[in-house]
């Protein structure tokens, strides 16, 4: 049996190789004659859209303009950033705290924009951490990470951070099922079927964006891949693709591909809320970090939470249902009407489309095909709207244009395919270069897509850009989808490994009250220095606090003496500028952390422990004025135990004649 399976995989692989070697019919990599004009954004003009792109293994989020493809910003989220000092400064370290301690990196896969009435609203961007499971909220008034919450009982947070139509919840699900945190995790790995469980996390979002882990649903031990919420009639439901229904724990490429079908899990979260109100939930011990950034104090704090509310899907029979889906499903996407649920079996040569109306009817009539680990399995045909036949090989992800059409990436045959949702007919196909994963249409996962542009994110870019050694950049390809046929407009390289992305009209973000600078008078940082006259140096045992200001083009103080080898020196630097886009940097020789990049009106702190006596220069790292090079100072470090007193000055400690 195993040999037959391996032979079938070999045949499929050969078929895929043949398919890739030939371009899909009616496809071309040629751009249209007016492509350059369509992506050209003249100097001083703005792009039409913000495109927020996951950073993959960089742990960050990048911001591009569309249609130009220009990189505008890289926002630090789950990884340290030496450019800004994120994760290095004393204020930001708490943002990367977890139940495992300080974690300086993560794998950032998916993004979702906040919504109101099913439309993007430009308030917040949510990001997932796949490796050490977390969800972040980025404030689009400041383009800063405002909050990060860890998800307990979770091994991998891939199916995340997707949100409901009024941003009631942001949701995550275990990629890797594991024993619950409160269970004895010291068990043989091959007891997977007995001891490993999945968890779905529903994180409540407050009016000001505050995150709170409201409840988790414990599920059978499968792998959850991706998810999306229902819309309109299906609002109140969430849909998750899941694989490894074989519950294998080794060589998953073979052992998790044996079943003909895996599942899409349909979760009635409104019903879950009813059970919680009825007291059916169970509070269990948990240990997870909740990190928040305070704009007033300009400092992060980390709080450890100690319990979580759990619902058991096997005990509460009407909150979870399973819909069979071709094996190893990846994407799980809901059309703008909320009626159609698109599954994407990676190993299938078709795309199944399910009907929410039929699903509800099948549940009401109990049209089940038994159960799986206590969860009812709806009959495939009972929930099926239909199948898109021969769309290509390796369907992964689907987005929608709001005109009744869907667009699906084909990883193996390297193309994107346009098809009609109701009659399931393929309308167009274009080659992509190469092996596309996610794609993005601005608003394409909402009730109101902006069906003008589509960006496809490719995993392989051989022969597309100048060579850069063994590793090449990932790439994005911009298509015009405003007409009947897709038109390739632009290729551009990307930061890290993009997975999912989000696009939104620029005016929805630019006009949301974006912050241009911090008001000095409102700076409540514990070590803020609101004017040069307040600058000082204070010794507290072996700790030295330097209250420093920066302004074009000097620091105050800029001469400091009396520091000793081994002292813990804290440079609390306040940028006194009150003008947009005039940051100042701060760096000192021998620091083993990073620089600081301090925005106007902001205070940040660099910890420095000098290891050797001598004179140490410090300087501004961000070019701020014509006299930027002159923006510097010195610290004198004396041996440990020295009697050299603390002294500091600016403008008075001139050389002796």
Beta strands, then each sheet from edge to edge (+ up, - down):
strand 1: 49-54
strand 2: 61-66
strand 3: 71-75
strand 4: 97-98
strand 5: 101-102
strand 6: 111-116
strand 7: 119-129
strand 8: 134-139
strand 9: 144-150
strand 10: 155-157
strand 11: 162-163
strand 12: 169-176
strand 13: 198-205
strand 14: 211-219
strand 15: 223-229
strand 16: 237-243
strand 17: 261-268
strand 18: 282-294
strand 19: 299-312
strand 20: 320-326
strand 21: 329-334
strand 22: 340-345
strand 23: 350-355
strand 24: 368-372
strand 25: 375-378
strand 26: 384-389
strand 27: 395-400
strand 28: 405-410
strand 29: 415-420
strand 30: 426-431
strand 31: 436-440
strand 32: 453-458
strand 33: 474-480
strand 34: 487-494
strand 35: 501-505
strand 36: 536-540
strand 37: 543-551
strand 38: 554-556
strand 39: 559-564
strand 40: 568-575
strand 41: 584-588
strand 42: 596-598
strand 43: 603-608
strand 44: 614-619
strand 45: 632-638
strand 46: 647-649
sheet 1: 3+ 2- 1+ 35-
sheet 2: 4+ 5-
sheet 3: 6+ 7- 8+ 9- 18+ 19- 14- 13+ 12- 10+
sheet 4: 6+ 7- 8+ 9- 18+ 19- 14- 13+ 12- 11+
sheet 5: 15+ 16- 17+ 20- 25- 24+
sheet 6: 21+ 22- 23+ 26-
sheet 7: 27+ 28- 29+ 30-
sheet 8: 31+ 32- 33+ 34-
sheet 9: 36+ 37- 38+
sheet 10: 36+ 37- 40- 43+
sheet 11: 42+ 41- 44+ 45- 39- 46+
end
